[in-house]
Amino acid sequence: FWEAKHSVSPSSLHDAMTKKLSAIRSVLEDDEVTISHSGGHYKLNVGNREGDRIKFGLFGKELLSPSNAIGQLRSMAASYAMTSYVDAALEAAKNGYVEVEVQYIQKHLHDLKEQLVQNSDFEFVVRIER
């Protein structure tokens, strides 16, 4: 499975690791899945894939610049804090901003890395061609 992106960014990597890999796994493990294409319905028969690694890749024309990637990581951390912690949301409503410490961003990146390790039945590839 490949997904095309113009720019590969922390957000696209996060989305692939936290949502798409588990969705693909669910589809492949469901014996009743059918695919609809051009008015027809086709049964997806992948057979016994035990031990097989599934390749999931992101293909892009460029990597997001480091300065924009850092900004995106900050934004993702702030968004996660606001939706996960009531105190952070209340502070943001009171002050008009939310503070996220660097250690929190580092922990979030570490958690993403752990999720990638847990998805060891997938070969996760990022390919950039200019």
N, C-alpha and C positions, 0 to 999 in steps of 0.2 A: 504494500500500500504506500502510495506517495501522495504528498500534498504539495501543491505549488504555492509559493509565496513570493511576492516581489522582494520584501525584506524579511530576513529571519531575525526575530527579536526575542528578548526574554519572555514577552507575552505569548508569542507563538510556541515557544518551547514549553512554557508552563501549561498552555492549553493542550498541547499534544500529550504531555505526560500525565496530566491530571484528568483529562476527559476522554480524549480520543483513543488512547491505548486500551482503556477498560471497555469502551464502547465496541471497539473492534473485537476484543476478546469475547464479549458477550454474544456478538453476532456469530462468531465462529463456533462457539460452544453450544448454540441453539440448534437442535436437529430439525426444528420446524420452520426455519427461516426461508423465506422466498424473496426473490428480487423481482421487481416490476420494471420492465424496460420495453419501450415501444409497444405498449398495449399487451405485452405478454408477461406471464408470471413464470419464473424459473426457480426451481428448488436449489438452494445452495448446499451442495454436498461436498464437504471438505474431508470426510472420512476421519480416520483416527490420526490426529496430528500430535499425539503424545511424543515428546522429545524433539519435535520440530520447532525451530525458531522462526518467528514471523518477522519479516522486515517491514518496518515502518519508517519512512523517511520524509524529511522536509527538504524541498528543493527551492532554492531562492537565487535571485540575481545578485543580492548583496546582503551583508550583515548590517544591522542597525548600528550606527556610529556609537562609540563608547559613551560619549556624553548623553546621547539620547537614550541609550540602553540603561544608564544609571538613573536617569529621570523616570524611565518606565518602571524600573525596579522599585523606586521610591513610591511611585503612584500605586503600583500593585500592593505594596506593603501597607500603605495608608488605607486603600480600599478594603483589604482583608481585615485590618484592625477595626475599621468602622463597622463592618458587617459581622464581626466575630465577638467583639468585646463591647458591652454596653457602656462601660466607663469611657472608652475612647470616643464613642459616638456622642455621649453627653458632653465631654470636654470639647469636641469639635463644634457642637451646637452652641456651647457657651462662648468659646473663644474665636470661632470662625476658622479654625485650623486644627489639624491633628499632628502630634509629634510622634515620630517613629524612630526609635534608636537604631543605630547601625547594627548592634548585636541582633536585633529582631530580624533585620534584612538578611544577615548572615545565617541565622537559624532557618529562615524560610528557604534560602538557597540550599542549605544542607538537607532540609526535608525533601526538596525536589530531587536532589541527588539520590537520596535513599529510595524515593519512589521509582526512580529509573532502575536502581539495583533490584528492587522487588519485581519489576517487570522483566526479569531476566529471560522470559520466554520470547521476548521481542528483541530484535536487533534494531536499535534506534540509530538512524543515520541522518546527518545533516550534510547537504551538498550545496555548495555555492559555486555558480559559474558566472563569470563576468562577461 
